Amino acid sequence: MSKIKDLQRLLETKEISCVELTEKYLDNIERLNKTINAYVRVTAEEALETARKVDERIAAGEKLMPLEGIPMSLKDNISTKGIETTCCSRMLQGYYPIYDATVWETLKKQNAILLGKTNMDEFAMGSSCETSIYGVTLNPNNTDHVAGGSSGGAAASVAGNMAVFGIGSDTGGSIRQPASFCGLVGLKPTYGTVSRYGLIAYASSLDQIGPITGSVEDAAIIYDCLSSYDPKDSTSVGSRTTTHDKLNNSVKGMKIGIIDEFFDGINRDVKSSLEEAIKVYEDAGAQILHFKMPGLNAVLPVYFIIACAEASSNLGRYDGIDTAIRQIPTRI
């Protein structure tokens, strides 16, 4: 089920105008954001300007692009020309990028409606969206709980019906974990398929930009729009295939590998859910292969070594400390 397709059908049949649709989401933000704190910056003027452009194209009988007219949110570590981008840190308050991230450039060309920039753990370092200078983001499903992080604001904007979809970034779970907390679909694309140009990085060799949505179909539509080669990103390879047209393909005969160590020490409810999911694929004809990966216990420490080393290097540009350390002579 695709909310994107449903809304575009309403727009194309003129049951609702894009301006009216945008105003409904802006009203939801005005009503809910004081409590949820999903947005740190609302771009109402820019949103309505784009909405009017979409309405003009519809009136002229032009066919809508896949994400055209769809209200969405953008994590505050993705560069937006002329719109303050702070990574929810005091270090970057007052920073207005002079260029757009490739992802936002692509969405802008599609006439997607940017409602605002969303809350996050400072410099994407966290799993609960509590370390932001703008305060904690709450879970719209239960405000006694956090929305998860670091893309907590993006997830909360979708779960709270303050955006149709959100764009976040994921180093070691920062899209997938808040999507799970908020009952949504979160996709971390394969490294290199979506451009990282304009993403203010946590760990450059691990970060990826991806969507948070209400359905798998919407995640596929967004991924297909964003996954293309970008010459401005030296790690970009793009994608040679689309995903949306394969969603209904049979899994019969496919092999799905299940690593036994993944089940060690996990919560009983989580284990039960995983086993139920495996059974669904098995009943659909997939071949389930269990195997062992003895080195798996080394993954987490290796991840933290890589992530922290790269984060140190990336953050050095803001205060010069990392650079200074590397320039200290080895002999006096």
Protein Blocks (a to p, Z undefined) as FASTA:
>chain_A
ZZklmmmmmmmnopacfklmmmmmmmmmmmmmmmnomafbdcfklmmmmmmmmmmmmmno
pacdfkgoiacdddfkbccehiaceklpaklgoiacfbdcfklmmmmmnopacfbdcddd
ehhiajkopmbfnbpaddfklmkbcebjfklmmmmmmmnopafbdcdddfklpmmmmmmm
nopacddddehjaccehiacfblmlgccddddfbfklmmmmmmmmmccdfklmkbgbjab
dfklmmmpcfehiacdddfklmgopafklmmmmmmmmmmmmmnopacdddddfklmmmmm
mmmmmmmmmmmmmmmmmnommmmmmmpcfbZZ
